[in-house]
């Protein structure tokens, strides 16, 4: 019953999460490091959290106001994982929608907080077969983030229904560090 209440809270809390009021598509563009990851997906702690490492994101604004997303990170077997999506703009600046072919889910993505030359917090509601999950990402222009920013991301994730054990500040992978810096 407790898990059901947490999940319901997360869905309702996420529905109320709005993009930041002064979102700037052009300033969102460029190379980012994915340094924080938080989700209420049940399998995260058991299957993925321990193996996750920092990755990169390249966000490219299109002439139509959409956002081309490319995420890259190192898999635990040493191979490189890359995922691309075209996030379509909505009537609300800072809110985008896309269908992820790989995971077969609908995504409602909102840029909720940013200082564009430092960090961005992105909140996504992922829906598949009528079930929704929350995914929060912390993007940074550098591989190092402040304790205040870590705490801000953690508190935002808790406020959107993510359990503390499902919040991760991602470590750099030593063998992948040079590769990450040279990407994109």
OpenMM code with the backbone's topology and positions (N, CA, C; nanometers):
from openmm import Vec3, app, unit

residues = "UNK UNK UNK UNK UNK UNK UNK UNK UNK UNK UNK UNK UNK UNK UNK UNK UNK UNK UNK UNK UNK UNK UNK UNK UNK UNK UNK UNK UNK UNK UNK UNK UNK UNK UNK UNK UNK UNK UNK UNK UNK UNK UNK UNK UNK UNK UNK UNK UNK UNK UNK UNK UNK UNK UNK UNK UNK UNK UNK UNK UNK UNK UNK UNK UNK UNK UNK UNK UNK UNK UNK UNK UNK UNK UNK UNK UNK UNK UNK UNK UNK UNK UNK UNK UNK UNK UNK UNK UNK UNK UNK UNK UNK UNK UNK UNK UNK UNK UNK UNK UNK UNK UNK UNK UNK UNK UNK UNK UNK UNK UNK UNK UNK UNK UNK UNK UNK UNK UNK UNK UNK UNK UNK UNK UNK UNK UNK UNK UNK UNK UNK UNK UNK UNK UNK UNK UNK UNK UNK UNK UNK UNK UNK UNK UNK UNK UNK UNK UNK UNK UNK UNK UNK UNK UNK UNK UNK UNK UNK UNK UNK UNK UNK UNK UNK UNK UNK UNK UNK UNK UNK UNK UNK UNK UNK UNK UNK UNK UNK UNK UNK UNK UNK UNK".split()
positions = [
    Vec3(0.0821, -0.1189, 0.0000),
    Vec3(0.0000, 0.0000, 0.0000),
    Vec3(0.0871, 0.1262, 0.0000),
    Vec3(0.1955, 0.1223, 0.0777),
    Vec3(0.2844, 0.2383, 0.0861),
    Vec3(0.3454, 0.2686, -0.0511),
    Vec3(0.3874, 0.1657, -0.1243),
    Vec3(0.4465, 0.1859, -0.2568),
    Vec3(0.3436, 0.2453, -0.3510),
    Vec3(0.2191, 0.1983, -0.3453),
    Vec3(0.1127, 0.2518, -0.4304),
    Vec3(0.0923, 0.3998, -0.4028),
    Vec3(0.0905, 0.4377, -0.2766),
    Vec3(0.0736, 0.5789, -0.2402),
    Vec3(0.1886, 0.6638, -0.2936),
    Vec3(0.3125, 0.6128, -0.2817),
    Vec3(0.4291, 0.6859, -0.3329),
    Vec3(0.4185, 0.7030, -0.4840),
    Vec3(0.3792, 0.5955, -0.5549),
    Vec3(0.3662, 0.6037, -0.7005),
    Vec3(0.2564, 0.7010, -0.7415),
    Vec3(0.1421, 0.6963, -0.6738),
    Vec3(0.0340, 0.7902, -0.7052),
    Vec3(0.0773, 0.9333, -0.6791),
    Vec3(0.1463, 0.9553, -0.5675),
    Vec3(0.1971, 1.0887, -0.5371),
    Vec3(0.2906, 1.1370, -0.6472),
    Vec3(0.3786, 1.0482, -0.6927),
    Vec3(0.4752, 1.0848, -0.7970),
    Vec3(0.4054, 1.1260, -0.9250),
    Vec3(0.3036, 1.0522, -0.9655),
    Vec3(0.2320, 1.0860, -1.0890),
    Vec3(0.1624, 1.2203, -1.0744),
    Vec3(0.0941, 1.2423, -0.9610),
    Vec3(0.0245, 1.3689, -0.9428),
    Vec3(0.1225, 1.4851, -0.9269),
    Vec3(0.2309, 1.4637, -0.8526),
    Vec3(0.3304, 1.5691, -0.8355),
    Vec3(0.3931, 1.6047, -0.9689),
    Vec3(0.4230, 1.5058, -1.0510),
    Vec3(0.4849, 1.5306, -1.1803),
    Vec3(0.3926, 1.6059, -1.2738),
    Vec3(0.2623, 1.5771, -1.2645),
    Vec3(0.1670, 1.6458, -1.3512),
    Vec3(0.1683, 1.7954, -1.3246),
    Vec3(0.2063, 1.8344, -1.2041),
    Vec3(0.2096, 1.9754, -1.1665),
    Vec3(0.3446, 2.0415, -1.1943),
    Vec3(0.4451, 1.9651, -1.2301),
    Vec3(0.5782, 2.0209, -1.2547),
    Vec3(0.5758, 2.0953, -1.3878),
    Vec3(0.6055, 2.2219, -1.3819),
    Vec3(0.6039, 2.3056, -1.5020),
    Vec3(0.7461, 2.3442, -1.5414),
    Vec3(0.7666, 2.3722, -1.6696),
    Vec3(0.8983, 2.4200, -1.7122),
    Vec3(0.9294, 2.5558, -1.6493),
    Vec3(1.0554, 2.5869, -1.6456),
    Vec3(1.0980, 2.7159, -1.5920),
    Vec3(1.0358, 2.8295, -1.6751),
    Vec3(1.0036, 2.9415, -1.6139),
    Vec3(0.9325, 3.0476, -1.6851),
    Vec3(1.0139, 3.1186, -1.7938),
    Vec3(1.1448, 3.1235, -1.7800),
    Vec3(1.2263, 3.1973, -1.8778),
    Vec3(1.3147, 3.1026, -1.9588),
    Vec3(1.2570, 2.9913, -2.0025),
    Vec3(1.3308, 2.8931, -2.0814),
    Vec3(1.3811, 2.9559, -2.2114),
    Vec3(1.5062, 2.9258, -2.2477),
    Vec3(1.5676, 2.9768, -2.3699),
    Vec3(1.6239, 2.8589, -2.4489),
    Vec3(1.5574, 2.8239, -2.5577),
    Vec3(1.5946, 2.7073, -2.6377),
    Vec3(1.7387, 2.7155, -2.6864),
    Vec3(1.7811, 2.8293, -2.7356),
    Vec3(1.9175, 2.8428, -2.7885),
    Vec3(2.0221, 2.8215, -2.6799),
    Vec3(1.9970, 2.8731, -2.5609),
    Vec3(2.0927, 2.8567, -2.4509),
    Vec3(2.0967, 2.7130, -2.3989),
    Vec3(1.9899, 2.6369, -2.4234),
    Vec3(1.9858, 2.4970, -2.3803),
    Vec3(2.0752, 2.4109, -2.4696),
    Vec3(2.1017, 2.4579, -2.5884),
    Vec3(2.1812, 2.3809, -2.6830),
    Vec3(2.3258, 2.3640, -2.6405),
    Vec3(2.3873, 2.2586, -2.6929),
    Vec3(2.5290, 2.2349, -2.6692),
    Vec3(2.5554, 2.1053, -2.5959),
    Vec3(2.6811, 2.0908, -2.5565),
    Vec3(2.7260, 1.9693, -2.4875),
    Vec3(2.7010, 1.9822, -2.3377),
    Vec3(2.6473, 1.8747, -2.2810),
    Vec3(2.6226, 1.8654, -2.1383),
    Vec3(2.6789, 1.7323, -2.0883),
    Vec3(2.7116, 1.7277, -1.9611),
    Vec3(2.7430, 1.6018, -1.8948),
    Vec3(2.6196, 1.5604, -1.8147),
    Vec3(2.5827, 1.4350, -1.8250),
    Vec3(2.4738, 1.3823, -1.7439),
    Vec3(2.5356, 1.3376, -1.6124),
    Vec3(2.5152, 1.4187, -1.5071),
    Vec3(2.5824, 1.3954, -1.3792),
    Vec3(2.4889, 1.3452, -1.2700),
    Vec3(2.3584, 1.3576, -1.2913),
    Vec3(2.2627, 1.3109, -1.1915),
    Vec3(2.1457, 1.2418, -1.2577),
    Vec3(2.0944, 1.1385, -1.1908),
    Vec3(1.9878, 1.0560, -1.2468),
    Vec3(1.9005, 1.0111, -1.1310),
    Vec3(1.7692, 1.0318, -1.1421),
    Vec3(1.6773, 0.9902, -1.0362),
    Vec3(1.5474, 0.9427, -1.1002),
    Vec3(1.4945, 0.8317, -1.0493),
    Vec3(1.3730, 0.7766, -1.1078),
    Vec3(1.2947, 0.6978, -1.0043),
    Vec3(1.1657, 0.6860, -1.0290),
    Vec3(1.0853, 0.5982, -0.9443),
    Vec3(1.0618, 0.4634, -1.0126),
    Vec3(1.1351, 0.4347, -1.1200),
    Vec3(1.1259, 0.3049, -1.1866),
    Vec3(1.1699, 0.1958, -1.0892),
    Vec3(1.0903, 0.0921, -1.0769),
    Vec3(1.1156, -0.0141, -0.9780),
    Vec3(1.2500, -0.0838, -0.9981),
    Vec3(1.2921, -0.1007, -1.1206),
    Vec3(1.4128, -0.1793, -1.1475),
    Vec3(1.5429, -0.1013, -1.1302),
    Vec3(1.5355, 0.0272, -1.1077),
    Vec3(1.6564, 0.1105, -1.1097),
    Vec3(1.7604, 0.0676, -1.0066),
    Vec3(1.7224, 0.0593, -0.8794),
    Vec3(1.8198, 0.0284, -0.7747),
    Vec3(1.8781, -0.1109, -0.7941),
    Vec3(1.7930, -0.2072, -0.8232),
    Vec3(1.8387, -0.3455, -0.8368),
    Vec3(1.9248, -0.3670, -0.9607),
    Vec3(1.8866, -0.3077, -1.0711),
    Vec3(1.9488, -0.3435, -1.1987),
    Vec3(2.0503, -0.2447, -1.2535),
    Vec3(2.0388, -0.1173, -1.2203),
    Vec3(2.1179, -0.0199, -1.2946),
    Vec3(2.2029, 0.0759, -1.2108),
    Vec3(2.1573, 0.1149, -1.0950),
    Vec3(2.2225, 0.2230, -1.0212),
    Vec3(2.3716, 0.1976, -0.9974),
    Vec3(2.4073, 0.0791, -0.9551),
    Vec3(2.5471, 0.0499, -0.9216),
    Vec3(2.6395, 0.0587, -1.0424),
    Vec3(2.5876, 0.0331, -1.1613),
    Vec3(2.6704, 0.0325, -1.2822),
    Vec3(2.6715, 0.1645, -1.3577),
    Vec3(2.5849, 0.2575, -1.3217),
    Vec3(2.5747, 0.3817, -1.3995),
    Vec3(2.6945, 0.4723, -1.3771),
    Vec3(2.7398, 0.5300, -1.4870),
    Vec3(2.8492, 0.6265, -1.4845),
    Vec3(2.8049, 0.7513, -1.5606),
    Vec3(2.8788, 0.8566, -1.5427),
    Vec3(2.8517, 0.9817, -1.6107),
    Vec3(2.8559, 0.9619, -1.7626),
    Vec3(2.7691, 1.0319, -1.8316),
    Vec3(2.7672, 1.0281, -1.9775),
    Vec3(2.7580, 1.1693, -2.0320),
    Vec3(2.7402, 1.1790, -2.1614),
    Vec3(2.7256, 1.3112, -2.2222),
    Vec3(2.5913, 1.3210, -2.2929),
    Vec3(2.5487, 1.4436, -2.3090),
    Vec3(2.4278, 1.4733, -2.3844),
    Vec3(2.4601, 1.5882, -2.4782),
    Vec3(2.4185, 1.5742, -2.6019),
    Vec3(2.4299, 1.6840, -2.6974),
    Vec3(2.2880, 1.7256, -2.7309),
    Vec3(2.2535, 1.8491, -2.6996),
    Vec3(2.1208, 1.9015, -2.7237),
    Vec3(2.1307, 2.0076, -2.8326),
    Vec3(2.0601, 1.9841, -2.9424),
    Vec3(2.0700, 2.0743, -3.0575),
    Vec3(1.9320, 2.1296, -3.0909),
    Vec3(1.9124, 2.2608, -3.0737),
    Vec3(1.7854, 2.3216, -3.1143),
    Vec3(1.7700, 2.3142, -3.2660),
    Vec3(1.6485, 2.2861, -3.3129),
    Vec3(1.6227, 2.2841, -3.4565),
    Vec3(1.5594, 2.4159, -3.4983),
    Vec3(1.5555, 2.4393, -3.6280),
    Vec3(1.4950, 2.5641, -3.6786),
    Vec3(1.3458, 2.5711, -3.6481),
    Vec3(1.2818, 2.4556, -3.6257),
    Vec3(1.1387, 2.4519, -3.5947),
    Vec3(1.1090, 2.4659, -3.4453),
    Vec3(1.2131, 2.4791, -3.3630),
    Vec3(1.1927, 2.4942, -3.2193),
    Vec3(1.1919, 2.3644, -3.1421),
    Vec3(1.2267, 2.2542, -3.2092),
    Vec3(1.2369, 2.1247, -3.1420),
    Vec3(1.3770, 2.1104, -3.0830),
    Vec3(1.4024, 1.9987, -3.0181),
    Vec3(1.5319, 1.9754, -2.9555),
    Vec3(1.5793, 1.8351, -2.9921),
    Vec3(1.6893, 1.8288, -3.0650),
    Vec3(1.7491, 1.7005, -3.1032),
    Vec3(1.8377, 1.6558, -2.9871),
    Vec3(1.8077, 1.5366, -2.9314),
    Vec3(1.8770, 1.4856, -2.8127),
    Vec3(1.9647, 1.3668, -2.8497),
    Vec3(2.0912, 1.3706, -2.8095),
    Vec3(2.1802, 1.2556, -2.8261),
    Vec3(2.2488, 1.2306, -2.6933),
    Vec3(2.2241, 1.1120, -2.6368),
    Vec3(2.2867, 1.0724, -2.5112),
    Vec3(2.3871, 0.9614, -2.5385),
    Vec3(2.5043, 0.9699, -2.4742),
    Vec3(2.6100, 0.8712, -2.4920),
    Vec3(2.6699, 0.8369, -2.3562),
    Vec3(2.6888, 0.7072, -2.3305),
    Vec3(2.7615, 0.6653, -2.2101),
    Vec3(2.8246, 0.5291, -2.2328),
    Vec3(2.9132, 0.4942, -2.1439),
    Vec3(2.9847, 0.3677, -2.1504),
    Vec3(2.9046, 0.2591, -2.0802),
    Vec3(2.8825, 0.1474, -2.1486),
    Vec3(2.8175, 0.0312, -2.0875),
    Vec3(2.9172, -0.0429, -1.9984),
    Vec3(2.8665, -0.1269, -1.9094),
    Vec3(2.9537, -0.2005, -1.8171),
    Vec3(3.0471, -0.2971, -1.8903),
    Vec3(3.0120, -0.3386, -2.0131),
    Vec3(3.0988, -0.4294, -2.0896),
    Vec3(3.2047, -0.3549, -2.1714),
    Vec3(3.2080, -0.2217, -2.1571),
    Vec3(3.3078, -0.1417, -2.2286),
    Vec3(3.2604, -0.0863, -2.3609),
    Vec3(3.1425, -0.1270, -2.4067),
    Vec3(3.0887, -0.0735, -2.5322),
    Vec3(3.0237, 0.0628, -2.5059),
    Vec3(3.0015, 0.1342, -2.6113),
    Vec3(2.9429, 0.2677, -2.6023),
    Vec3(2.7936, 0.2603, -2.6353),
    Vec3(2.7114, 0.3213, -2.5527),
    Vec3(2.5669, 0.3273, -2.5740),
    Vec3(2.5330, 0.4671, -2.6244),
    Vec3(2.4560, 0.4747, -2.7298),
    Vec3(2.4133, 0.6040, -2.7831),
    Vec3(2.2649, 0.5968, -2.8132),
    Vec3(2.1923, 0.7023, -2.7750),
    Vec3(2.0493, 0.7082, -2.8010),
    Vec3(2.0144, 0.8471, -2.8540),
    Vec3(1.9334, 0.8502, -2.9592),
    Vec3(1.8902, 0.9756, -3.0200),
    Vec3(1.7381, 0.9846, -3.0164),
    Vec3(1.6883, 1.1050, -2.9923),
    Vec3(1.5446, 1.1332, -2.9992),
    Vec3(1.5266, 1.2768, -3.0452),
    Vec3(1.4181, 1.3013, -3.1152),
    Vec3(1.3805, 1.4370, -3.1514),
    Vec3(1.2645, 1.4769, -3.0623),
    Vec3(1.2903, 1.5661, -2.9677),
    Vec3(1.1885, 1.6135, -2.8754),
    Vec3(1.1147, 1.7298, -2.9420),
    Vec3(0.9856, 1.7105, -2.9628),
    Vec3(0.9031, 1.8089, -3.0321),
    Vec3(0.8537, 1.9140, -2.9336),
    Vec3(0.8600, 2.0406, -2.9746),
    Vec3(0.8136, 2.1494, -2.8887),
    Vec3(0.6624, 2.1368, -2.8664),
    Vec3(0.6165, 2.1953, -2.7586),
    Vec3(0.4742, 2.2044, -2.7294),
    Vec3(0.4381, 2.3526, -2.7245),
    Vec3(0.3171, 2.3818, -2.6861),
    Vec3(0.2747, 2.5217, -2.6730),
    Vec3(0.3374, 2.5897, -2.5515),
    Vec3(0.3997, 2.5118, -2.4650),
    Vec3(0.4624, 2.5664, -2.3440),
    Vec3(0.6135, 2.5635, -2.3626),
    Vec3(0.6808, 2.6804, -2.3657),
    Vec3(0.8268, 2.6817, -2.3801),
    Vec3(0.8937, 2.6006, -2.2694),
    Vec3(0.9888, 2.5159, -2.3088),
    Vec3(1.0606, 2.4323, -2.2135),
    Vec3(0.9986, 2.2956, -2.1936),
    Vec3(0.8863, 2.2705, -2.2616),
    Vec3(0.8206, 2.1395, -2.2539),
    Vec3(0.8237, 2.0748, -2.3919),
    Vec3(0.8670, 1.9490, -2.3957),
    Vec3(0.8834, 1.8751, -2.5209),
    Vec3(0.8231, 1.7355, -2.5048),
    Vec3(0.7842, 1.6764, -2.6157),
    Vec3(0.7323, 1.5397, -2.6140),
    Vec3(0.8012, 1.4583, -2.7227),
    Vec3(0.8198, 1.3295, -2.6948),
    Vec3(0.8763, 1.2395, -2.7960),
    Vec3(0.8439, 1.0952, -2.7616),
    Vec3(0.8483, 1.0120, -2.8633),
    Vec3(0.8314, 0.8684, -2.8461),
    Vec3(0.9694, 0.8056, -2.8575),
    Vec3(1.0075, 0.7273, -2.7563),
    Vec3(1.1374, 0.6610, -2.7571),
    Vec3(1.1213, 0.5224, -2.8201),
    Vec3(1.1791, 0.5050, -2.9380),
    Vec3(1.1686, 0.3779, -3.0105),
    Vec3(1.2338, 0.2626, -2.9341),
    Vec3(1.3481, 0.2899, -2.8739),
    Vec3(1.4228, 0.1845, -2.8032),
    Vec3(1.3429, 0.1280, -2.6864),
    Vec3(1.2864, 0.2168, -2.6038),
    Vec3(1.2142, 0.1727, -2.4836),
    Vec3(1.0635, 0.1651, -2.5069),
    Vec3(1.0190, 0.2074, -2.6240),
    Vec3(0.8766, 0.2041, -2.6615),
    Vec3(0.7890, 0.2750, -2.5588),
    Vec3(0.8263, 0.3994, -2.5261),
    Vec3(0.7454, 0.4765, -2.4322),
    Vec3(0.7303, 0.6204, -2.4791),
    Vec3(0.6234, 0.6838, -2.4315),
    Vec3(0.5992, 0.8254, -2.4582),
    Vec3(0.6680, 0.9057, -2.3494),
    Vec3(0.7276, 1.0186, -2.3882),
    Vec3(0.8031, 1.1014, -2.2952),
    Vec3(0.7523, 1.2442, -2.2978),
    Vec3(0.7228, 1.2963, -2.1802),
    Vec3(0.6810, 1.4353, -2.1615),
    Vec3(0.7921, 1.5003, -2.0795),
    Vec3(0.8768, 1.5766, -2.1468),
    Vec3(1.0008, 1.6301, -2.0883),
    Vec3(0.9862, 1.7796, -2.0606),
    Vec3(1.0305, 1.8224, -1.9430),
    Vec3(1.0234, 1.9635, -1.9042),
    Vec3(1.1574, 2.0088, -1.8453),
    Vec3(1.2097, 2.1187, -1.8942),
    Vec3(1.3294, 2.1791, -1.8362),
    Vec3(1.2794, 2.2670, -1.7225),
    Vec3(1.3031, 2.2236, -1.5986),
    Vec3(1.2399, 2.2898, -1.4848),
    Vec3(1.3283, 2.3938, -1.4166),
    Vec3(1.4578, 2.3836, -1.4362),
    Vec3(1.5483, 2.4787, -1.3712),
    Vec3(1.6793, 2.4775, -1.4486),
    Vec3(1.7362, 2.5952, -1.4690),
    Vec3(1.8648, 2.6009, -1.5393),
    Vec3(1.9325, 2.7351, -1.5183),
    Vec3(2.0609, 2.7292, -1.5085),
    Vec3(2.1502, 2.8415, -1.5351),
    Vec3(2.2291, 2.7872, -1.6528),
    Vec3(2.1952, 2.8313, -1.7722),
    Vec3(2.2327, 2.7625, -1.8950),
    Vec3(2.3821, 2.7437, -1.9175),
    Vec3(2.4650, 2.8241, -1.8569),
    Vec3(2.6092, 2.8017, -1.8728),
    Vec3(2.6659, 2.7175, -1.7584),
    Vec3(2.5769, 2.6658, -1.6694),
    Vec3(2.6210, 2.5834, -1.5578),
    Vec3(2.5483, 2.4484, -1.5503),
    Vec3(2.4151, 2.4516, -1.5372),
    Vec3(2.3399, 2.3281, -1.5142),
    Vec3(2.1973, 2.3399, -1.5681),
    Vec3(2.1325, 2.2242, -1.5799),
    Vec3(1.9897, 2.2168, -1.6125),
    Vec3(1.9311, 2.0940, -1.5434),
    Vec3(1.8141, 2.1107, -1.4851),
    Vec3(1.7400, 1.9990, -1.4279),
    Vec3(1.6231, 1.9704, -1.5209),
    Vec3(1.6166, 1.8458, -1.5681),
    Vec3(1.5153, 1.8048, -1.6644),
    Vec3(1.4279, 1.6964, -1.6002),
    Vec3(1.2977, 1.7182, -1.6065),
    Vec3(1.1988, 1.6263, -1.5490),
    Vec3(1.1201, 1.5635, -1.6632),
    Vec3(1.1150, 1.4309, -1.6655),
    Vec3(1.0438, 1.3607, -1.7724),
    Vec3(0.9464, 1.2608, -1.7123),
    Vec3(0.8266, 1.2588, -1.7675),
    Vec3(0.7284, 1.1575, -1.7327),
    Vec3(0.7265, 1.0592, -1.8490),
    Vec3(0.7625, 0.9361, -1.8202),
    Vec3(0.7693, 0.8304, -1.9218),
    Vec3(0.6458, 0.7418, -1.9051),
    Vec3(0.5724, 0.7188, -2.0147),
    Vec3(0.4496, 0.6401, -2.0068),
    Vec3(0.4541, 0.5264, -2.1084),
    Vec3(0.4267, 0.4060, -2.0578),
    Vec3(0.4225, 0.2877, -2.1428),
    Vec3(0.3100, 0.1979, -2.0926),
    Vec3(0.2233, 0.1590, -2.1844),
    Vec3(0.1114, 0.0703, -2.1518),
    Vec3(0.0313, 0.1225, -2.0332),
    Vec3(0.0081, 0.2526, -2.0308),
    Vec3(-0.0739, 0.3144, -1.9274),
    Vec3(-0.0064, 0.3366, -1.7938),
    Vec3(0.1196, 0.2985, -1.7797),
    Vec3(0.1931, 0.3166, -1.6546),
    Vec3(0.2964, 0.4269, -1.6723),
    Vec3(0.3021, 0.5181, -1.5754),
    Vec3(0.3948, 0.6303, -1.5838),
    Vec3(0.5035, 0.6199, -1.4785),
    Vec3(0.6222, 0.6665, -1.5157),
    Vec3(0.7361, 0.6737, -1.4256),
    Vec3(0.8001, 0.8108, -1.4392),
    Vec3(0.8629, 0.8544, -1.3331),
    Vec3(0.9333, 0.9820, -1.3301),
    Vec3(1.0812, 0.9575, -1.3559),
    Vec3(1.1417, 1.0435, -1.4359),
    Vec3(1.2866, 1.0423, -1.4561),
    Vec3(1.3361, 1.1858, -1.4487),
    Vec3(1.4239, 1.2124, -1.3538),
    Vec3(1.4872, 1.3436, -1.3411),
    Vec3(1.6334, 1.3293, -1.3789),
    Vec3(1.6823, 1.4263, -1.4561),
    Vec3(1.8232, 1.4265, -1.4949),
    Vec3(1.8856, 1.5597, -1.4571),
    Vec3(2.0085, 1.5517, -1.4099),
    Vec3(2.0871, 1.6718, -1.3814),
    Vec3(2.1970, 1.6798, -1.4857),
    Vec3(2.1909, 1.7847, -1.5662),
    Vec3(2.2926, 1.8109, -1.6687),
    Vec3(2.3847, 1.9205, -1.6183),
    Vec3(2.5119, 1.9086, -1.6509),
    Vec3(2.6100, 2.0099, -1.6119),
    Vec3(2.7013, 2.0380, -1.7305),
    Vec3(2.7480, 2.1599, -1.7392),
    Vec3(2.8428, 2.1945, -1.8460),
    Vec3(2.9823, 2.1408, -1.8169),
    Vec3(3.0066, 2.1001, -1.6909),
    Vec3(3.1359, 2.0427, -1.6532),
    Vec3(3.1121, 1.9103, -1.5805),
    Vec3(3.2188, 1.8364, -1.5567),
    Vec3(3.2066, 1.7075, -1.4877),
    Vec3(3.2010, 1.7235, -1.3363),
    Vec3(3.2220, 1.8431, -1.2865),
    Vec3(3.2203, 1.8663, -1.1424),
    Vec3(3.1014, 1.9559, -1.1071),
    Vec3(3.0317, 1.9179, -0.9985),
    Vec3(2.9182, 1.9986, -0.9538),
    Vec3(2.9330, 2.0289, -0.8053),
    Vec3(2.8681, 2.1367, -0.7631),
    Vec3(2.8773, 2.1791, -0.6231),
    Vec3(2.7852, 2.0960, -0.5342),
    Vec3(2.8146, 2.0973, -0.4064),
    Vec3(2.7281, 2.0296, -0.3085),
    Vec3(2.5889, 2.0922, -0.3084),
    Vec3(2.5808, 2.2241, -0.3250),
    Vec3(2.4502, 2.2908, -0.3296),
    Vec3(2.3665, 2.2407, -0.4458),
    Vec3(2.4286, 2.2214, -0.5618),
    Vec3(2.3559, 2.1720, -0.6779),
    Vec3(2.3129, 2.0267, -0.6576),
    Vec3(2.3996, 1.9456, -0.5981),
    Vec3(2.3616, 1.8072, -0.5659),
    Vec3(2.2384, 1.8065, -0.4762),
    Vec3(2.2401, 1.8915, -0.3746),
    Vec3(2.1280, 1.8977, -0.2806),
    Vec3(2.0015, 1.9490, -0.3490),
    Vec3(2.0146, 2.0456, -0.4366),
    Vec3(1.8993, 2.0983, -0.5106),
    Vec3(1.8351, 1.9879, -0.5948),
    Vec3(1.9179, 1.9108, -0.6647),
    Vec3(1.8690, 1.8006, -0.7474),
    Vec3(1.8036, 1.6925, -0.6613),
    Vec3(1.8682, 1.6596, -0.5504),
    Vec3(1.8141, 1.5587, -0.4596),
    Vec3(1.6776, 1.6025, -0.4067),
    Vec3(1.6665, 1.7274, -0.3630),
    Vec3(1.5402, 1.7757, -0.3065),
    Vec3(1.4307, 1.7798, -0.4127),
    Vec3(1.4646, 1.8241, -0.5335),
    Vec3(1.3655, 1.8250, -0.6425),
    Vec3(1.3162, 1.6831, -0.6693),
    Vec3(1.4070, 1.5880, -0.6715),
    Vec3(1.3701, 1.4486, -0.6978),
    Vec3(1.2804, 1.3939, -0.5871),
    Vec3(1.3136, 1.4216, -0.4630),
    Vec3(1.2284, 1.3794, -0.3520),
    Vec3(1.0898, 1.4421, -0.3638),
    Vec3(1.0857, 1.5698, -0.4004),
    Vec3(0.9583, 1.6414, -0.4143),
    Vec3(0.8718, 1.5864, -0.5269),
    Vec3(0.9335, 1.5189, -0.6238),
    Vec3(0.8568, 1.4619, -0.7349),
    Vec3(0.8326, 1.3118, -0.7159),
    Vec3(0.8497, 1.2635, -0.5932),
    Vec3(0.8116, 1.1269, -0.5603),
    Vec3(0.9179, 1.0211, -0.5793),
    Vec3(1.0425, 1.0605, -0.5990),
    Vec3(1.1506, 0.9635, -0.6142),
    Vec3(1.2061, 0.9316, -0.4756),
    Vec3(1.2233, 0.8035, -0.4478),
    Vec3(1.2809, 0.7627, -0.3204),
    Vec3(1.4300, 0.7963, -0.3171),
    Vec3(1.4812, 0.8251, -0.1990),
    Vec3(1.6212, 0.8663, -0.1855),
    Vec3(1.7186, 0.7640, -0.2439),
    Vec3(1.6890, 0.6345, -0.2274),
    Vec3(1.7799, 0.5332, -0.2806),
    Vec3(1.7780, 0.5255, -0.4335),
    Vec3(1.6859, 0.5951, -0.4962),
    Vec3(1.6787, 0.5981, -0.6427),
    Vec3(1.7357, 0.7269, -0.7016),
    Vec3(1.8118, 0.7992, -0.6227),
    Vec3(1.8765, 0.9221, -0.6681),
    Vec3(2.0262, 0.8953, -0.6755),
    Vec3(2.0851, 0.9222, -0.7902),
    Vec3(2.2279, 0.8941, -0.8073),
    Vec3(2.3001, 1.0156, -0.8643),
    Vec3(2.4107, 1.0513, -0.8018),
    Vec3(2.5068, 1.1440, -0.8625),
    Vec3(2.6096, 1.0521, -0.9262),
    Vec3(2.6213, 1.0619, -1.0567),
    Vec3(2.6970, 0.9634, -1.1331),
    Vec3(2.8467, 0.9903, -1.1303),
    Vec3(2.9247, 0.8870, -1.1008),
    Vec3(3.0699, 0.9034, -1.1015),
    Vec3(3.1244, 0.8993, -1.2439),
    Vec3(3.2379, 0.9613, -1.2610),
    Vec3(3.3091, 0.9551, -1.3873),
    Vec3(3.3709, 0.8159, -1.3988),
    Vec3(3.3758, 0.7611, -1.5161),
    Vec3(3.4417, 0.6333, -1.5400),
    Vec3(3.5835, 0.6659, -1.5840),
    Vec3(3.6823, 0.6256, -1.5064),
    Vec3(3.8214, 0.6607, -1.5328),
    Vec3(3.8691, 0.6259, -1.6719),
    Vec3(3.8358, 0.5089, -1.7225),
    Vec3(3.8826, 0.4692, -1.8553),
    Vec3(3.8054, 0.5383, -1.9663),
    Vec3(3.6925, 0.5959, -1.9315),
    Vec3(3.6070, 0.6594, -2.0321),
    Vec3(3.6191, 0.8120, -2.0288),
    Vec3(3.6892, 0.8645, -1.9292),
    Vec3(3.6969, 1.0093, -1.9094),
    Vec3(3.7446, 1.0838, -2.0333),
    Vec3(3.8551, 1.0408, -2.0909),
    Vec3(3.9084, 1.1090, -2.2077),
    Vec3(3.8113, 1.0976, -2.3268),
    Vec3(3.7525, 0.9804, -2.3414),
    Vec3(3.6573, 0.9607, -2.4506),
    Vec3(3.5376, 1.0532, -2.4357),
    Vec3(3.4836, 1.0653, -2.3114),
    Vec3(3.3694, 1.1539, -2.2879),
    Vec3(3.4031, 1.2982, -2.3225),
    Vec3(3.5200, 1.3409, -2.2820),
    Vec3(3.5582, 1.4797, -2.3074),
    Vec3(3.5731, 1.5094, -2.4562),
    Vec3(3.6096, 1.4097, -2.5328),
    Vec3(3.6315, 1.4309, -2.6757),
    Vec3(3.5045, 1.4134, -2.7594),
    Vec3(3.3998, 1.3568, -2.6972),
    Vec3(3.2757, 1.3328, -2.7723),
    Vec3(3.2078, 1.4632, -2.8108),
    Vec3(3.1382, 1.4587, -2.9183),
    Vec3(3.0465, 1.5598, -2.9655),
    Vec3(3.1094, 1.6927, -2.9984),
] * unit.nanometer
topology = app.Topology()
chain = topology.addChain("A")
for resn in residues:
    res = topology.addResidue(resn, chain)
    for name in ("N", "CA", "C"):
        topology.addAtom(name, app.Element.getBySymbol(name[0]), res)
